[in-house]
Structures are given as structure tokens and as C-alpha cells.
């Protein structure tokens, strides 16, 4: 089975498709904004990338969310809950991690079906 890569860069691809499964690279929002704003940025990017892959958020299988500070969990969830399609919620995990730069407050990794 072949692997299709979309938006290939020197370090990583934004999207990898293997069979009927779509893997997105970790997505971060614009640095410096609030957790809510960064979450909205990430979710908008996820929508765009899933569309490029020929799928959408109703087909998300798993979401892995990293927060720079778990104290921001409720603020991130408020945006997530507005965005995630009820009845099609994915398996999800959220943890705290030191992200690539201190300006980033949230990062999401998505796996979806086509």
C-alpha cells in the first residue's frame, strides 16, 4: 500500500495518507495569542488540512492534545467543544508538555479516516 504525502517539507510532511487513514503533523496556533485563540487557529488549520486530504472533522479517529500548562485545560476545552461534531467525537488524550517554543500554548495531533 502506498503512502501519499501532502505539503512535504524538509523536516516533515503536513499530511500523510496511508490506505484510508490520514495522519496530520502536530499543529500549533499563532504564537503569542491566548490559549483560546491558539486553539481556534489550530482547529481552523485542522479543518483546512483534512479538506486537502479529502476528509473532515466528522472522520477524526484520534486527537492528541498537548498544553504547555494544564491550567489552560478548561479554556482549550471551551473552544474544542464548540468545534467538535457531537456524535462524532474522537478518542482523545490531553497532556502537558514543553512545546517547541515558549510562545506556543497548545499543539494538536490528528488521525482521521477518509
C-alpha positions in Angstrom: 0.0 0.0 0.0 1.4 3.4 -1.0 1.9 6.5 1.2 0.8 9.8 -0.2 2.4 12.9 1.3 0.9 16.4 1.0 2.7 19.7 1.8 6.1 17.9 2.1 8.8 19.9 3.7 12.5 19.2 4.5 11.7 18.1 8.1 8.2 16.7 7.9 5.0 16.5 5.8 1.8 18.2 6.9 -0.3 15.3 5.8 0.5 11.6 5.3 -2.2 9.3 3.9 -1.8 5.5 4.1 -4.7 3.4 2.9 -7.8 5.2 4.3 -6.0 6.8 7.2 -4.9 10.4 7.4 -2.1 11.5 9.7 -1.6 15.2 10.4 1.6 16.6 11.8 1.3 18.4 15.1 -0.5 21.8 14.6 0.1 24.9 16.6 -1.6 28.3 16.5 -0.1 31.7 16.0 2.4 32.3 18.8 1.6 34.9 21.5 -2.2 34.7 21.5 -4.4 33.3 24.3 -5.0 29.6 24.6 -8.5 30.2 23.2 -7.1 32.0 20.2 -4.3 29.5 19.6 -6.9 26.7 19.9 -9.2 28.3 17.3 -6.2 28.8 15.0 -5.2 25.1 15.3 -8.8 23.9 14.7 -9.1 26.1 11.6 -5.8 24.6 10.3 -7.0 21.1 11.0 -10.2 21.8 9.0 -8.1 23.0 6.1 -5.7 20.1 6.2 -8.4 17.5 6.5 -10.1 19.0 3.4 -6.9 18.8 1.5 -6.8 15.1 2.4 -10.4 14.6 1.3 -12.0 14.2 4.7 -13.4 16.3 7.5 -13.6 16.5 11.3 -16.5 14.1 11.4 -14.0 11.4 10.4 -11.4 12.1 13.1 -10.4 8.9 14.9 -8.0 10.3 17.4 -6.8 13.6 18.8 -3.7 14.1 20.9 -3.5 17.5 22.5 -0.5 19.0 24.3 -0.9 22.0 26.5 2.1 24.0 27.8 0.2 24.3 31.1 -2.7 22.1 32.2 -4.2 25.1 34.0 -5.4 26.0 30.4 -7.4 22.8 30.0 -10.8 24.4 30.5 -10.0 27.3 28.2 -8.9 24.9 25.4 -11.9 22.7 26.0 -14.3 25.6 25.6 -13.1 26.1 22.1 -12.8 22.3 21.3 -16.4 21.7 22.5 -17.7 24.4 20.1 -15.8 22.8 17.2 -16.0 19.1 17.7 -19.0 17.5 16.0 -21.3 15.9 18.6 -22.0 12.3 17.8 -18.6 12.1 16.0 -16.2 12.8 18.9 -12.8 11.1 18.5 -10.8 9.2 21.0 -8.7 11.9 22.7 -5.9 12.4 25.1 -4.6 15.7 26.6 -1.3 16.2 28.4 1.1 18.8 29.5 4.4 19.2 27.6 7.1 21.7 27.0 6.3 22.8 23.4 8.7 23.8 20.7 8.8 27.4 21.8 7.5 29.2 24.9 5.1 31.3 22.8 3.1 28.1 21.9 0.4 27.1 24.4 -1.4 24.3 22.5 -0.5 21.6 19.9 -2.8 19.0 18.4 -2.0 15.8 16.5 -4.9 14.3 14.5 -5.5 10.9 12.9 -8.6 10.6 10.7 -10.3 8.3 8.3 -11.0 9.1 4.6 
